[in-house]
Amino acid sequence: MKISQELNEMLNNQANKEFENVLKYKKLESYYDSMGLVGIAKIFAGQVSEEFNHANQIIDYINTRLGGEYIPENVEAPDFEVLSPQHGAELFLEAEVETSEELQYIADYIYQSHSYMDINFIQTMLGYQITEEMEAELLLQRVNGVNDIFLFDSSLESD
């Protein structure tokens, strides 16, 4: 069964959003690294890799579907300034919640259009988001709950 044009476009957009998250997290990694918060920077280095993998998984999926075609678009550079370590963690959580909402929208389309062939794929992507949101929320809670961000960061380096 051929992928619908609408779903192909939605998945293309989502792949590009994942690439945008790569840039967001690279900017956050750079911020924490420049602050000497190497442990937190490593968390974002891992996120960069995960988001890149998610984008590639979506592209690979598009390419496996009959009629599917990945069409690269310009990826927007992150347009934010990190004001504090706490703010960076908030930006992380916001990006993950936004990604979850976008994937939920695609899932709704898949279910409403009875595109049963695509259910497992979107459920897998949503499953990743459970972990991603939990990690972002945990980082925010931990950053907000510490008195000494540098001591907290050094504890991450030993993890």
C-alpha positions as CSV (number, residue, x, y, z in Angstrom):
1,M,0.0,0.0,0.0
2,K,1.4,3.4,-1.0
3,I,2.1,6.0,1.7
4,S,-0.3,9.0,1.5
5,Q,1.1,12.3,0.4
6,E,-0.1,13.8,3.7
7,L,1.7,11.3,5.8
8,N,4.8,11.6,3.6
9,E,4.8,15.4,4.2
10,M,4.2,15.0,8.0
11,L,7.1,12.5,8.3
12,N,9.4,14.8,6.2
13,N,8.5,17.7,8.5
14,Q,9.2,15.6,11.6
15,A,12.6,14.4,10.2
16,N,13.5,18.1,9.7
17,K,12.3,18.9,13.3
18,E,14.6,16.2,14.6
19,F,17.5,17.8,12.8
20,E,16.4,21.1,14.4
21,N,16.6,19.4,17.8
22,V,20.1,18.3,16.9
23,L,21.1,21.9,16.5
24,K,19.2,23.0,19.7
25,Y,21.0,20.3,21.7
26,K,24.4,21.1,20.1
27,K,23.9,24.7,21.2
28,L,22.9,23.6,24.7
29,E,26.0,21.3,24.8
30,S,28.2,24.2,23.8
31,Y,26.6,26.5,26.5
32,Y,27.2,24.0,29.3
33,D,30.7,23.2,28.1
34,S,31.6,26.9,28.0
35,M,30.4,27.2,31.6
36,G,32.7,24.3,32.6
37,L,29.7,22.1,33.2
38,V,31.2,19.1,31.4
39,G,28.8,16.5,32.9
40,I,25.7,18.3,31.7
41,A,27.4,19.0,28.3
42,K,27.9,15.2,27.9
43,I,24.1,14.7,28.4
44,F,23.5,17.0,25.5
45,A,26.2,15.4,23.4
46,G,24.2,12.2,23.8
47,Q,21.0,14.0,22.9
48,V,22.6,15.3,19.7
49,S,23.3,11.7,18.7
50,E,19.8,10.5,19.7
51,E,18.0,13.2,17.7
52,F,20.2,12.6,14.7
53,N,19.4,8.9,14.9
54,H,15.6,9.7,15.2
55,A,15.8,11.8,12.1
56,N,17.6,9.0,10.2
57,Q,15.0,6.5,11.4
58,I,12.2,8.6,10.0
59,I,14.0,9.1,6.7
60,D,14.7,5.4,6.4
61,Y,11.1,4.6,7.2
62,I,9.9,7.1,4.5
63,N,12.2,5.5,2.0
64,T,10.9,2.0,2.8
65,R,7.3,2.9,2.1
66,L,6.0,2.6,-1.5
67,G,5.8,6.1,-2.8
68,G,7.7,7.6,0.1
69,E,10.3,10.2,-0.6
70,Y,12.4,12.3,1.8
71,I,12.7,15.9,0.7
72,P,15.3,17.8,2.7
73,E,14.4,21.3,3.7
74,N,16.5,24.0,5.3
75,V,16.9,23.4,9.0
76,E,16.4,26.5,11.1
77,A,19.2,27.5,13.4
78,P,18.2,27.6,17.1
79,D,16.9,31.1,17.9
80,F,17.3,31.3,21.7
81,E,19.8,32.5,24.3
82,V,20.5,30.3,27.3
83,L,20.1,32.5,30.4
84,S,21.2,30.0,33.0
85,P,21.8,26.3,33.6
86,Q,18.2,26.0,34.8
87,H,16.9,27.8,31.7
88,G,18.8,25.3,29.5
89,A,17.1,22.4,31.2
90,E,13.8,24.1,30.7
91,L,14.5,24.5,27.0
92,F,15.4,20.8,26.8
93,L,12.0,19.8,28.4
94,E,10.1,22.2,26.1
95,A,11.7,20.7,23.0
96,E,10.9,17.2,24.1
97,V,7.3,18.0,24.9
98,E,6.9,19.8,21.6
99,T,8.4,16.7,19.8
100,S,5.9,14.5,21.6
101,E,3.0,16.7,20.6
102,E,4.1,16.6,16.9
103,L,4.4,12.8,17.0
104,Q,1.0,12.6,18.6
105,Y,-0.4,14.7,15.8
106,I,1.1,12.2,13.3
107,A,-0.2,9.3,15.3
108,D,-3.7,10.8,15.2
109,Y,-3.5,11.2,11.5
110,I,-2.4,7.6,11.1
111,Y,-5.2,6.2,13.2
112,Q,-7.9,8.5,11.7
113,S,-6.8,7.5,8.1
114,H,-6.7,3.8,9.0
115,S,-3.0,3.6,7.9
116,Y,-2.5,0.5,9.9
117,M,0.9,-0.2,8.3
118,D,2.3,2.8,10.0
119,I,1.1,2.2,13.5
120,N,4.1,0.2,14.8
121,F,6.5,2.8,13.5
122,I,4.8,5.8,15.1
123,Q,4.4,3.8,18.4
124,T,8.1,3.2,18.4
125,M,8.8,6.9,17.9
126,L,6.4,7.8,20.7
127,G,8.0,5.2,22.9
128,Y,11.3,7.0,22.6
129,Q,9.6,10.2,23.7
130,I,8.5,8.7,27.0
131,T,12.2,8.2,27.8
132,E,13.2,11.6,26.3
133,E,10.6,13.6,28.3
134,M,11.5,11.7,31.5
135,E,15.2,12.4,31.1
136,A,14.5,16.1,30.4
137,E,12.2,16.4,33.4
138,L,14.7,14.6,35.6
139,L,17.5,16.9,34.5
140,L,15.3,20.0,35.2
141,Q,14.4,18.7,38.7
142,R,18.0,17.9,39.5
143,V,19.3,21.3,38.2
144,N,16.6,23.2,40.1
145,G,17.2,21.2,43.3
146,V,20.9,21.8,43.7
147,N,22.7,24.5,45.7
148,D,26.0,24.0,43.8
149,I,25.6,23.4,40.1
150,F,29.4,22.6,39.7
151,L,29.3,20.0,42.5
152,F,26.2,18.5,40.8
153,D,27.9,18.5,37.4
154,S,31.0,16.8,38.8
155,S,28.8,14.0,40.1
156,L,27.5,13.5,36.6
157,E,31.0,13.0,35.3
158,S,31.4,9.9,37.5
159,D,28.1,8.4,36.2
